[in-house]
Amino acid sequence: MDDAELWLETAYEDLNAAEIMLNNQKYSHACFLSQQSTEKSIKALHIHLNGDPWGHSILKLLSELKQLDLEIYENFKDLEDSARIR
């Protein structure tokens, strides 16, 4: 299993844990694990594209996809608005 697959596997584990927390009304933990799952999924994509992801900002990680693969970025660019703190 390569590094990207490991990151993605961990992201799935975090998402599963988030669902368990949500179903048990542990909302702050569900939010945290959802963020972690998203971050790790995007980092897996960066690594798959030979990038070197750094940091915890989903917005930054999404934006940096432009430099790795513009076509893939186009599929995710609408998520940038959702990742902004309002």
TIKE-453349 format. One record per residue: residue in one letter; x, y negated, z of N, C-alpha, C, O in turn; residue number from 0. Coordinates in Angstrom, 3 decimals, padded with zeros to 6 digits. Example, Ala and Ser with C-alpha at 12.3 -4.5 7.8 and 13.67 -1.06 7.14 Angstrom:
r r->a	neast->013.190	nnorth->005.690	nup->007.800	caeast->012.300	canorth->004.500	caup->007.800	ceast->013.200	cnorth->003.300	cup->007.800	oeast->014.236	onorth->003.319	oup->008.465	k->0
r r->s	neast->012.850	nnorth->002.250	nup->007.080	caeast->013.670	canorth->001.060	caup->007.140	ceast->012.900	cnorth->-000.030	cup->007.870	oeast->013.409	onorth->-001.138	oup->008.039	k->1
This chain:
r r->m	neast->000.849	nnorth->001.174	nup->000.000	caeast->000.000	canorth->000.000	caup->000.000	ceast->000.895	cnorth->-001.238	cup->000.000	oeast->001.802	onorth->-001.351	oup->000.825	k->0
r r->d	neast->000.641	nnorth->-002.161	nup->-000.923	caeast->001.481	canorth->-003.360	caup->-000.984	ceast->000.959	cnorth->-004.430	cup->-000.016	oeast->-000.084	onorth->-004.259	oup->000.616	k->1
r r->d	neast->001.707	nnorth->-005.533	nup->000.086	caeast->001.369	canorth->-006.581	caup->001.052	ceast->-000.010	cnorth->-007.180	cup->000.806	oeast->-000.748	onorth->-007.440	oup->001.756	k->2
r r->a	neast->-000.366	nnorth->-007.402	nup->-000.455	caeast->-001.676	canorth->-007.982	caup->-000.765	ceast->-002.790	cnorth->-007.054	cup->-000.285	oeast->-003.789	onorth->-007.513	oup->000.268	k->3
r r->e	neast->-002.620	nnorth->-005.775	nup->-000.494	caeast->-003.633	canorth->-004.814	caup->-000.051	ceast->-003.746	cnorth->-004.780	cup->001.472	oeast->-004.842	onorth->-004.628	oup->002.011	k->4
r r->l	neast->-002.621	nnorth->-004.922	nup->002.161	caeast->-002.649	canorth->-004.959	caup->003.627	ceast->-003.407	cnorth->-006.179	cup->004.138	oeast->-004.204	onorth->-006.080	oup->005.071	k->5
r r->w	neast->-003.150	nnorth->-007.329	nup->003.518	caeast->-003.865	canorth->-008.548	caup->003.898	ceast->-005.363	cnorth->-008.379	cup->003.652	oeast->-006.180	onorth->-008.772	oup->004.484	k->6
r r->l	neast->-005.719	nnorth->-007.797	nup->002.515	caeast->-007.124	canorth->-007.627	caup->002.182	ceast->-007.795	cnorth->-006.624	cup->003.124	oeast->-008.941	onorth->-006.824	oup->003.525	k->7
r r->e	neast->-007.099	nnorth->-005.567	nup->003.474	caeast->-007.644	canorth->-004.591	caup->004.412	ceast->-007.922	cnorth->-005.250	cup->005.767	oeast->-008.961	onorth->-005.010	oup->006.381	k->8
r r->t	neast->-006.988	nnorth->-006.077	nup->006.222	caeast->-007.178	canorth->-006.781	caup->007.493	ceast->-008.345	cnorth->-007.768	cup->007.393	oeast->-009.097	onorth->-007.952	oup->008.350	k->9
r r->a	neast->-008.484	nnorth->-008.399	nup->006.224	caeast->-009.605	canorth->-009.318	caup->006.016	ceast->-010.939	cnorth->-008.579	cup->006.132	oeast->-011.879	onorth->-009.088	oup->006.743	k->10
r r->y	neast->-011.025	nnorth->-007.392	nup->005.553	caeast->-012.246	canorth->-006.589	caup->005.675	ceast->-012.515	cnorth->-006.203	cup->007.129	oeast->-013.663	onorth->-006.214	oup->007.576	k->11
r r->e	neast->-011.471	nnorth->-005.866	nup->007.855	caeast->-011.632	canorth->-005.517	caup->009.268	ceast->-012.164	cnorth->-006.712	cup->010.058	oeast->-013.042	onorth->-006.560	oup->010.907	k->12
r r->d	neast->-011.627	nnorth->-007.905	nup->009.772	caeast->-012.105	canorth->-009.113	caup->010.443	ceast->-013.568	cnorth->-009.388	cup->010.090	oeast->-014.352	onorth->-009.774	oup->010.956	k->13
r r->l	neast->-013.934	nnorth->-009.191	nup->008.832	caeast->-015.318	canorth->-009.418	caup->008.413	ceast->-016.256	cnorth->-008.440	cup->009.120	oeast->-017.339	onorth->-008.825	oup->009.561	k->14
r r->n	neast->-015.844	nnorth->-007.185	nup->009.226	caeast->-016.648	canorth->-006.188	caup->009.932	ceast->-016.812	cnorth->-006.586	cup->011.400	oeast->-017.905	onorth->-006.491	oup->011.957	k->15
r r->a	neast->-015.734	nnorth->-007.022	nup->012.009	caeast->-015.803	canorth->-007.454	caup->013.411	ceast->-016.702	cnorth->-008.688	cup->013.552	oeast->-017.422	onorth->-008.818	oup->014.542	k->16
r r->a	neast->-016.663	nnorth->-009.585	nup->012.574	caeast->-017.522	canorth->-010.774	caup->012.603	ceast->-018.993	cnorth->-010.371	cup->012.549	oeast->-019.824	onorth->-010.953	oup->013.247	k->17
r r->e	neast->-019.308	nnorth->-009.397	nup->011.739	caeast->-020.693	canorth->-008.929	caup->011.652	ceast->-021.151	cnorth->-008.323	cup->012.973	oeast->-022.291	onorth->-008.527	oup->013.390	k->18
r r->i	neast->-020.272	nnorth->-007.586	nup->013.627	caeast->-020.599	canorth->-007.012	caup->014.935	ceast->-020.850	cnorth->-008.123	cup->015.952	oeast->-021.807	onorth->-008.064	oup->016.724	k->19
r r->m	neast->-019.984	nnorth->-009.133	nup->015.946	caeast->-020.153	canorth->-010.259	caup->016.865	ceast->-021.462	cnorth->-010.995	cup->016.588	oeast->-022.182	onorth->-011.360	oup->017.517	k->20
r r->l	neast->-021.767	nnorth->-011.210	nup->015.318	caeast->-023.003	canorth->-011.895	caup->014.945	ceast->-024.221	cnorth->-011.110	cup->015.434	oeast->-025.154	onorth->-011.680	oup->016.000	k->21
r r->n	neast->-024.196	nnorth->-009.809	nup->015.210	caeast->-025.318	canorth->-008.971	caup->015.634	ceast->-025.480	cnorth->-008.925	cup->017.146	oeast->-026.548	onorth->-008.574	oup->017.647	k->22
r r->n	neast->-024.436	nnorth->-009.274	nup->017.870	caeast->-024.477	canorth->-009.318	caup->019.329	ceast->-024.547	cnorth->-010.745	cup->019.872	oeast->-024.282	onorth->-010.993	oup->021.048	k->23
r r->q	neast->-024.909	nnorth->-011.670	nup->018.992	caeast->-025.101	canorth->-013.083	caup->019.335	ceast->-023.863	cnorth->-013.732	cup->019.952	oeast->-023.973	onorth->-014.616	oup->020.802	k->24
r r->k	neast->-022.701	nnorth->-013.291	nup->019.520	caeast->-021.426	canorth->-013.891	caup->019.929	ceast->-020.987	cnorth->-014.815	cup->018.790	oeast->-020.060	onorth->-014.506	oup->018.042	k->25
r r->y	neast->-021.669	nnorth->-015.947	nup->018.679	caeast->-021.564	canorth->-016.788	caup->017.500	ceast->-020.188	cnorth->-017.424	cup->017.313	oeast->-019.696	onorth->-017.497	oup->016.187	k->26
r r->s	neast->-019.570	nnorth->-017.878	nup->018.377	caeast->-018.256	canorth->-018.516	caup->018.211	ceast->-017.224	cnorth->-017.495	cup->017.726	oeast->-016.370	onorth->-017.822	oup->016.903	k->27
r r->h	neast->-017.298	nnorth->-016.275	nup->018.226	caeast->-016.377	canorth->-015.226	caup->017.778	ceast->-016.679	cnorth->-014.828	cup->016.337	oeast->-015.766	onorth->-014.554	oup->015.558	k->28
r r->a	neast->-017.959	nnorth->-014.796	nup->015.987	caeast->-018.340	canorth->-014.467	caup->014.609	ceast->-017.799	cnorth->-015.519	cup->013.643	oeast->-017.307	onorth->-015.182	oup->012.566	k->29
r r->c	neast->-017.890	nnorth->-016.786	nup->014.027	caeast->-017.355	canorth->-017.864	caup->013.181	ceast->-015.847	cnorth->-017.751	cup->013.035	oeast->-015.314	onorth->-017.853	oup->011.930	k->30
r r->f	neast->-015.164	nnorth->-017.541	nup->014.148	caeast->-013.710	canorth->-017.437	caup->014.111	ceast->-013.267	cnorth->-016.283	cup->013.214	oeast->-012.388	onorth->-016.458	oup->012.370	k->31
r r->l	neast->-013.866	nnorth->-015.110	nup->013.391	caeast->-013.472	canorth->-013.949	caup->012.595	ceast->-013.842	cnorth->-014.116	cup->011.132	oeast->-013.143	onorth->-013.600	oup->010.260	k->32
r r->s	neast->-014.920	nnorth->-014.822	nup->010.846	caeast->-015.287	canorth->-015.110	caup->009.447	ceast->-014.225	cnorth->-015.992	cup->008.797	oeast->-013.826	onorth->-015.761	oup->007.656	k->33
r r->q	neast->-013.770	nnorth->-017.008	nup->009.539	caeast->-012.713	canorth->-017.875	caup->009.018	ceast->-011.445	cnorth->-017.069	cup->008.781	oeast->-010.786	onorth->-017.233	oup->007.754	k->34
r r->q	neast->-011.104	nnorth->-016.203	nup->009.722	caeast->-009.905	canorth->-015.384	caup->009.580	ceast->-010.009	cnorth->-014.475	cup->008.360	oeast->-009.038	onorth->-014.315	oup->007.621	k->35
r r->s	neast->-011.166	nnorth->-013.888	nup->008.149	caeast->-011.378	canorth->-013.009	caup->007.003	ceast->-011.203	cnorth->-013.770	cup->005.694	oeast->-010.576	onorth->-013.278	oup->004.757	k->36
r r->t	neast->-011.760	nnorth->-014.966	nup->005.642	caeast->-011.641	canorth->-015.786	caup->004.432	ceast->-010.194	cnorth->-016.163	cup->004.178	oeast->-009.696	onorth->-016.030	oup->003.059	k->37
r r->e	neast->-009.525	nnorth->-016.631	nup->005.209	caeast->-008.111	canorth->-017.017	caup->005.082	ceast->-007.261	cnorth->-015.850	cup->004.595	oeast->-006.453	onorth->-016.011	oup->003.681	k->38
r r->k	neast->-007.435	nnorth->-014.691	nup->005.191	caeast->-006.634	canorth->-013.526	caup->004.821	ceast->-006.946	cnorth->-013.037	cup->003.412	oeast->-006.058	onorth->-012.546	oup->002.715	k->39
r r->s	neast->-008.195	nnorth->-013.168	nup->002.992	caeast->-008.567	canorth->-012.780	caup->001.623	ceast->-007.877	cnorth->-013.668	cup->000.596	oeast->-007.367	onorth->-013.187	oup->-000.416	k->40
r r->i	neast->-007.867	nnorth->-014.964	nup->000.868	caeast->-007.215	canorth->-015.898	caup->-000.055	ceast->-005.703	cnorth->-015.676	cup->-000.036	oeast->-005.056	onorth->-015.762	oup->-001.080	k->41
r r->k	neast->-005.141	nnorth->-015.396	nup->001.120	caeast->-003.707	canorth->-015.107	caup->001.187	ceast->-003.372	cnorth->-013.832	cup->000.416	oeast->-002.323	onorth->-013.754	oup->-000.225	k->42
r r->a	neast->-004.253	nnorth->-012.837	nup->000.471	caeast->-004.043	canorth->-011.613	caup->-000.312	ceast->-003.989	cnorth->-011.933	cup->-001.796	oeast->-003.163	onorth->-011.386	oup->-002.526	k->43
r r->l	neast->-004.870	nnorth->-012.819	nup->-002.240	caeast->-004.870	canorth->-013.218	caup->-003.647	ceast->-003.583	cnorth->-013.957	cup->-003.996	oeast->-002.996	onorth->-013.707	oup->-005.049	k->44
r r->h	neast->-003.143	nnorth->-014.853	nup->-003.136	caeast->-001.874	canorth->-015.558	caup->-003.352	ceast->-000.729	cnorth->-014.567	cup->-003.522	oeast->000.066	onorth->-014.676	oup->-004.455	k->45
r r->i	neast->-000.652	nnorth->-013.605	nup->-002.618	caeast->000.439	canorth->-012.628	caup->-002.665	ceast->000.339	cnorth->-011.784	cup->-003.928	oeast->001.352	onorth->-011.482	oup->-004.559	k->46
r r->h	neast->-000.882	nnorth->-011.401	nup->-004.300	caeast->-001.081	canorth->-010.627	caup->-005.530	ceast->-000.572	cnorth->-011.398	cup->-006.749	oeast->-000.072	onorth->-010.808	oup->-007.707	k->47
r r->l	neast->-000.708	nnorth->-012.727	nup->-006.699	caeast->-000.262	canorth->-013.589	caup->-007.804	ceast->001.185	cnorth->-014.049	cup->-007.624	oeast->001.630	onorth->-014.987	oup->-008.285	k->48
r r->n	neast->001.909	nnorth->-013.389	nup->-006.735	caeast->003.312	canorth->-013.700	caup->-006.445	ceast->003.506	cnorth->-015.058	cup->-005.788	oeast->004.564	onorth->-015.672	oup->-005.921	k->49
r r->g	neast->002.491	nnorth->-015.521	nup->-005.087	caeast->002.598	canorth->-016.764	caup->-004.337	ceast->003.135	cnorth->-016.484	cup->-002.940	oeast->003.303	onorth->-015.334	oup->-002.533	k->50
r r->d	neast->003.398	nnorth->-017.559	nup->-002.225	caeast->003.902	canorth->-017.467	caup->-000.860	ceast->003.003	cnorth->-018.330	cup->000.027	oeast->003.347	onorth->-019.469	oup->000.343	k->51
r r->p	neast->001.843	nnorth->-017.782	nup->000.433	caeast->000.894	canorth->-018.614	caup->001.184	ceast->001.418	cnorth->-018.955	cup->002.565	oeast->002.052	onorth->-018.141	oup->003.237	k->52
r r->w	neast->001.135	nnorth->-020.178	nup->002.964	caeast->001.560	canorth->-020.624	caup->004.282	ceast->000.482	cnorth->-021.525	cup->004.852	oeast->-000.074	onorth->-022.362	oup->004.141	k->53
r r->g	neast->000.193	nnorth->-021.361	nup->006.102	caeast->-000.776	canorth->-022.225	caup->006.772	ceast->-002.102	cnorth->-021.528	cup->006.985	oeast->-002.291	onorth->-020.368	oup->006.619	k->54
r r->h	neast->-003.014	nnorth->-022.271	nup->007.587	caeast->-004.305	canorth->-021.706	caup->007.965	ceast->-005.474	cnorth->-022.461	cup->007.345	oeast->-006.629	onorth->-022.107	oup->007.584	k->55
r r->s	neast->-005.201	nnorth->-023.480	nup->006.566	caeast->-006.265	canorth->-024.272	caup->005.960	ceast->-006.808	cnorth->-023.563	cup->004.718	oeast->-006.096	onorth->-023.376	oup->003.731	k->56
r r->i	neast->-008.072	nnorth->-023.175	nup->004.786	caeast->-008.706	canorth->-022.537	caup->003.627	ceast->-008.718	cnorth->-023.500	cup->002.453	oeast->-008.464	onorth->-023.100	oup->001.318	k->57
r r->l	neast->-009.009	nnorth->-024.764	nup->002.717	caeast->-009.025	canorth->-025.771	caup->001.657	ceast->-007.673	cnorth->-025.868	cup->000.962	oeast->-007.610	onorth->-025.917	oup->-000.266	k->58
r r->k	neast->-006.600	nnorth->-025.897	nup->001.730	caeast->-005.248	canorth->-025.971	caup->001.166	ceast->-004.933	cnorth->-024.717	cup->000.352	oeast->-004.402	onorth->-024.806	oup->-000.755	k->59
r r->l	neast->-005.260	nnorth->-023.560	nup->000.903	caeast->-004.984	canorth->-022.307	caup->000.194	ceast->-005.764	cnorth->-022.226	cup->-001.119	oeast->-005.233	onorth->-021.772	oup->-002.133	k->60
r r->l	neast->-007.019	nnorth->-022.664	nup->-001.101	caeast->-007.813	canorth->-022.668	caup->-002.341	ceast->-007.203	cnorth->-023.613	cup->-003.369	oeast->-007.074	onorth->-023.274	oup->-004.545	k->61
r r->s	neast->-006.831	nnorth->-024.798	nup->-002.909	caeast->-006.255	canorth->-025.797	caup->-003.813	ceast->-004.957	cnorth->-025.303	cup->-004.445	oeast->-004.690	onorth->-025.571	oup->-005.616	k->62
r r->e	neast->-004.153	nnorth->-024.582	nup->-003.667	caeast->-002.868	canorth->-024.091	caup->-004.181	ceast->-003.025	cnorth->-022.991	cup->-005.234	oeast->-002.071	onorth->-022.674	oup->-005.945	k->63
r r->l	neast->-004.210	nnorth->-022.415	nup->-005.336	caeast->-004.436	canorth->-021.412	caup->-006.383	ceast->-004.253	cnorth->-022.012	cup->-007.778	oeast->-003.906	onorth->-021.302	oup->-008.722	k->64
r r->k	neast->-004.489	nnorth->-023.324	nup->-007.904	caeast->-004.316	canorth->-024.007	caup->-009.203	ceast->-002.928	cnorth->-023.775	cup->-009.768	oeast->-002.760	onorth->-023.572	oup->-010.971	k->65
r r->q	neast->-001.936	nnorth->-023.807	nup->-008.891	caeast->-000.547	canorth->-023.676	caup->-009.337	ceast->-000.183	cnorth->-022.233	cup->-009.672	oeast->000.770	onorth->-021.985	oup->-010.410	k->66
r r->l	neast->-000.943	nnorth->-021.281	nup->-009.129	caeast->-000.632	canorth->-019.876	caup->-009.360	ceast->-001.337	cnorth->-019.323	cup->-010.593	oeast->-000.736	onorth->-018.615	oup->-011.401	k->67
r r->d	neast->-002.620	nnorth->-019.656	nup->-010.725	caeast->-003.394	canorth->-019.141	caup->-011.849	ceast->-004.630	cnorth->-020.014	cup->-012.018	oeast->-005.600	onorth->-019.882	oup->-011.272	k->68
r r->l	neast->-004.589	nnorth->-020.903	nup->-013.000	caeast->-005.671	canorth->-021.868	caup->-013.199	ceast->-006.994	cnorth->-021.168	cup->-013.500	oeast->-008.048	onorth->-021.621	oup->-013.056	k->69
r r->e	neast->-006.946	nnorth->-020.081	nup->-014.242	caeast->-008.184	canorth->-019.367	caup->-014.582	ceast->-008.855	cnorth->-018.796	cup->-013.326	oeast->-010.072	onorth->-018.891	oup->-013.171	k->70
r r->i	neast->-008.066	nnorth->-018.213	nup->-012.446	caeast->-008.619	canorth->-017.693	caup->-011.197	ceast->-009.115	cnorth->-018.836	cup->-010.322	oeast->-010.175	onorth->-018.736	oup->-009.704	k->71
r r->y	neast->-008.344	nnorth->-019.929	nup->-010.270	caeast->-008.752	canorth->-021.087	caup->-009.488	ceast->-010.131	cnorth->-021.583	cup->-009.931	oeast->-010.957	onorth->-021.955	oup->-009.097	k->72
r r->e	neast->-010.374	nnorth->-021.588	nup->-011.233	caeast->-011.658	canorth->-022.067	caup->-011.759	ceast->-012.826	cnorth->-021.276	cup->-011.154	oeast->-013.915	onorth->-021.824	oup->-010.982	k->73
r r->n	neast->-012.610	nnorth->-020.004	nup->-010.832	caeast->-013.659	canorth->-019.191	caup->-010.227	ceast->-013.903	cnorth->-019.538	cup->-008.767	oeast->-014.949	onorth->-019.197	oup->-008.215	k->74
r r->f	neast->-012.951	nnorth->-020.209	nup->-008.140	caeast->-013.042	canorth->-020.512	caup->-006.714	ceast->-013.197	cnorth->-022.003	cup->-006.417	oeast->-013.460	onorth->-022.372	oup->-005.272	k->75
r r->k	neast->-013.040	nnorth->-022.857	nup->-007.409	caeast->-012.975	canorth->-024.291	caup->-007.128	ceast->-014.244	cnorth->-024.839	cup->-006.479	oeast->-014.172	onorth->-025.815	oup->-005.733	k->76
r r->d	neast->-015.389	nnorth->-024.244	nup->-006.739	caeast->-016.616	canorth->-024.714	caup->-006.110	ceast->-016.617	cnorth->-024.488	cup->-004.601	oeast->-017.361	onorth->-025.146	oup->-003.873	k->77
r r->l	neast->-015.794	nnorth->-023.568	nup->-004.135	caeast->-015.716	canorth->-023.299	caup->-002.697	ceast->-014.962	cnorth->-024.387	cup->-001.936	oeast->-015.066	onorth->-024.483	oup->-000.713	k->78
r r->e	neast->-014.202	nnorth->-025.208	nup->-002.667	caeast->-013.419	canorth->-026.245	caup->-001.982	ceast->-014.324	cnorth->-027.189	cup->-001.208	oeast->-013.988	onorth->-027.578	oup->-000.090	k->79
r r->d	neast->-015.459	nnorth->-027.566	nup->-001.772	caeast->-016.381	canorth->-028.455	caup->-001.057	ceast->-016.910	cnorth->-027.788	cup->000.201	oeast->-017.078	onorth->-028.445	oup->001.228	k->80
r r->s	neast->-017.175	nnorth->-026.481	nup->000.130	caeast->-017.684	canorth->-025.760	caup->001.305	ceast->-016.631	cnorth->-025.662	cup->002.396	oeast->-016.973	onorth->-025.541	oup->003.572	k->81
r r->a	neast->-015.365	nnorth->-025.712	nup->002.031	caeast->-014.282	canorth->-025.568	caup->002.998	ceast->-013.947	cnorth->-026.880	cup->003.701	oeast->-013.171	onorth->-026.888	oup->004.657	k->82
r r->r	neast->-014.515	nnorth->-027.972	nup->003.246	caeast->-014.228	canorth->-029.273	caup->003.863	ceast->-014.998	cnorth->-029.420	cup->005.174	oeast->-016.160	onorth->-029.027	oup->005.278	k->83
r r->i	neast->-014.333	nnorth->-029.989	nup->006.160	caeast->-014.976	canorth->-030.298	caup->007.435	ceast->-015.748	cnorth->-031.583	cup->007.254	oeast->-015.215	onorth->-032.571	oup->006.749	k->84
r r->r	neast->-016.965	nnorth->-031.573	nup->007.652	caeast->-017.815	canorth->-032.764	caup->007.486	ceast->-018.052	cnorth->-033.432	cup->008.809	oeast->-018.743	onorth->-034.449	oup->008.872	k->85
